[in-house]
Amino acid sequence: MNQIDPRGPRFGAWITSAALVVILLLSGSPTVAAVLLSAQAVVFALGSRGRSPYGVVFKRYVRPRLAPPTELEDEAPPRFAQVVGLGFAVGGAISFFAGASVAGLVFTGFALVAALLNASIGLCLGCEVYLFYKRLTNPKGATA
């Protein structure tokens, strides 16, 4: 079980939030929104494999300027959350490409709400779903 600095995923959530806001602002051009959301989907896919570009920026440029973390967390829940984000981004990109802009906006909006919750108050919805699933499948003390 790899441990990570919990500030890294929150940093990534801020960048993700900004990217999703830009996508929503540019959604008047569904093709542009679809391409940008596809790029964010790639970021989510990389993050689900523990290779988030936002994580690299955090580790290389932000983390060295911070005090050591007071605690670490298991990387599995945030990686699962990236898979959830990937699902929303792919659904949104496909919707925008197909001309179903309302569906694209809904998918993007859901991803934005989740990213903003993580960034602003540290509530990772995908992480909570992961932990809920673990409790269901291993009711004897699964914590991660």
N, C-alpha and C positions, 0 to 999 in steps of 0.2 A: 504494500500500500504506500504509494508516493504521497508525500506531504507537500503542500504549497502554501505560499503566503496568501492569505485571503484577500489582501488588498489588490492583488493582480487581477482576479476576475472582476472586481469592482471597477478598476481602471478600464479594463476592456469593455465593461458595460457602459461606461461613459462615452467611449468612442463609438460603440455600437449605437447608442442612443442618438448621437449626433448624426451618424450615417443614416439611420432610419428617418430622422426628421428631414434630412436633405431629400431622401427618396420620396417622402410624402409631399414635400414642397414641389418636387419635380414630377409628381404623378399626373399632371396635366398632359404630359407626353409619356404615354404608357410604355413605349419602347425604351426610353431613357430610364424610366423607373425600373423596368424589367432587367435591363443590363446592370444597373447599379445594385439591385437586389440580388442578382445572380452573383455579383462580386462579393456581396456580404455573405451569401450562401457558401462561397468558397472559404471565407474566413471562418464561418461556423464549422464547416467540414474539417478544416485544419485544426480548429480548437478541440473538436471531438477526439482528435488523435493526439492531443497534448502539444500541438505545434502552432498555436495561435499567433499570428503576426502581432496582435496587440499585446500578447504575453511577452513576446521578444522585446518589444519597445519598453514594456514595464521592467523587465529584468535588466536590460542594458542601460536604460537612461533614467528611469524613475527610482527603482529599488535602491541603487547605490546612494541616493540622496536622502533616504529615509532611515529612521531608527530601525533596528531589528524588529521583526514582528513579535508581538507578545504571545501569539499562538499560531499554530499551523493547522491546516485542515486537509482532509483526504481529498485528493484530486478527482475521485470518481464522480461525486455529485456535480461539480461544475462541468466536467466533460460530458456527462449525460445532458445537462442543461444546454450545451452547445448542439447536441443532437436535436433537442426540441426546437431550438432556434433555427437550425437547418431546415427542419420540417416546415416551419412558418415561412422562411425565406423562399424555399423551393415552391411552396404553394402560392405565395404571392407573385413570384417571378412568372410561373406558368400562367397564373391568372392575368397578369399584365400583358404577357405575350399573346394570350388568347383573346385579348380585348375585353376581358371581364374585369374592368377597372375597380368596380365596387368590391369584388372579392379580393383583388390585390390590395386595396386599401385596408380591408379588414385584417387580412393576414399580416400586413406590415404594421398596422396599429396594435395588434396583439403582441407582436414581437417587441414593439416600442414600449408598451406598458411593462412587459416583463423586464426589459433592459433598464428602464427607468427605476423600477422598484429595486432592482439589484444595485444599481449605481447610487441611488439616493439614500436608501435605508438598509441596504445589505440583505434584502429579502430576495433570495434566488428561488423563483417559482419552480424551475426545472430541478433544482437541488431538492426541494421539498417533495416533488413527485418521485424522485429517485429514492429518497429516504422512506416515503410512504410505501413504495413498492417493496423495498427491502424488509420493512416491518411485516408486510403481508406475507411475503414468501419465507421469512425466517423470524417468526414471532418471538423467539427466545433470545432477545437482546441484540438484535441487529441495530447498529448505530450508523453504519456507513456501507 
